[in-house]
Each structure stands twice: as structure tokens, then as C-alpha cells.
């Protein structure tokens, strides 16, 4: 359980008519923070990435950041989307998986941006361009990675 009490479902607005997840109810303790967070969360859910690609990136970055809560929840979804078990093992060994080279390129970029952000250079972006990603798509890939690190820190910092 988190270290602070999440808002009760009855005390927060529903998202698309659905109850808010625990993570969102924690942020909702600050109306200011939640009103700033919700549009970014919506934008992340509407990128060009397929659900498989997005969940691969989110699970991988969450693993790199040591966020158990996010790794478990997104890893479960990634396993459902891929139809395979042991998502963490496969993501740790993504280079040897029979996955599209474009996904592997995104995961290499995610690895570098998460572990060694100061070492990211123009060549890393050029590698994404080589797979046909537009500047808009590269910005979206970058945001999914950065957003995941941001949400991982919120989760871990509040005890999830």
C-alpha cells in the first residue's frame, strides 16, 4: 500500500466514466498536480505507437528504474498483448528477441535515455530516423520514455 492515502473514488472525477486507478488517486490529493498531470497522461495514450510498442517501452523503462509497481502492472499488460509469458526476461534480452528492428531501436534509445541521459547524441536520433520515424514520432517516443521515468519516480516516492 502507498505511504499516503489515495483519494476515494467518490471524491474524484471518473476518467471516461471509469474509476480512477490507484496511481491517479494518489496524485489527485493535489488538485493542481492532477489537473496538470491528466492532459499529459491522455497525450501519452494517444501517440502513434501501437499498444504493444508502448507497453514494451513503459515496462522496459520501469524495469530499468526499479519501479516494481509499474513493472508488474505494465508487464502484465505487455504479456497479454504479446501473448507470451515472462515479459521481464524478454525485455531484458530484447536484442536477441525475434522482434522488429524498429522496436529494438526504440528500446536501445530508451536504455540510453534512462541509464545515461547525458550520453544521448544526435546519432541516436538519426538511428530512429533511419527506421522512418518522423520528428513528431521521435518526440512521442522520447515523451513516452521520459513520462515513464517521471511516473516511476512518483510511484516509488509515494510508496507504490
C-alpha angles and dihedrals in degrees: 000000000000122000093241127047115260118227113267116255090243091055097056135060115257120244111237088338091303126116114260118255119245092257092057092046089056092054089045088071083085110049090195094053094044094049088053094043100048097066091050091049089051092048091051090053090055102053123125090256119111116242088252093054094043094049091046090055095043093047093045094049091045089053091049090050093048094240102155095182094053094039091054098045096042093037089058091051091045090052090050092049094046095041088226134114127230099040093174094056092048093048092047087054098036093135090067096042122106092245129130114283088233091062091047089052090053090049092049088052090047090050093053096041091049100042103028109016094163090059095058109115141175091272090064090057091045089056089056090048089052088065090055099259113155123223089259091053092047090052089051093049089049092049094050089053095045093042090053092053089048093051091043090057092049091049095048093040092055095044104257 
